[in-house]
């Protein structure tokens, strides 16, 4: 059997060689895991800035034409949706940014960062459901009022 030179092994992902996961103590983790995450994070930031800019320009133009209560309510709902979108964005960016920074700094072990990253979906679910208006709506629906 031919073995790879040590520097070539350093760049291999080594899945199932040392453990069942990607080898994170080499630069292969940057190529196969943290690199793509960084690229996706960059695109996410660019799209968020673009969406926030569109929201700002659109609402600035709408402000001058608001005439009735229905339009004002629609603007408030649009603003509430944007705030929810902002919360999701902040949680997503902060969690993954901390994950990447901890890798680059070589922090070991980063169990808590991995735990928060793994619980990201649960955190977003809680932020979505455990709001007063959503809980009232669920309660109304379950009790048969609506």
Secondary structure, 3 states (H helix, E strand, C coil): CCCCCHHHHHHCCCECCCECCCCCCCCHHHHHHHHHHHHHHHHHHHHHHHHHHHHHHHHHHHHCCCCCHHHHHHHHHHHHHHHHHHHHHHHHHHHHHHHHHHHHHCCCCCHHHHHHHHCHHHHHHHHHHCCHHHHHHHHHHHHCCC
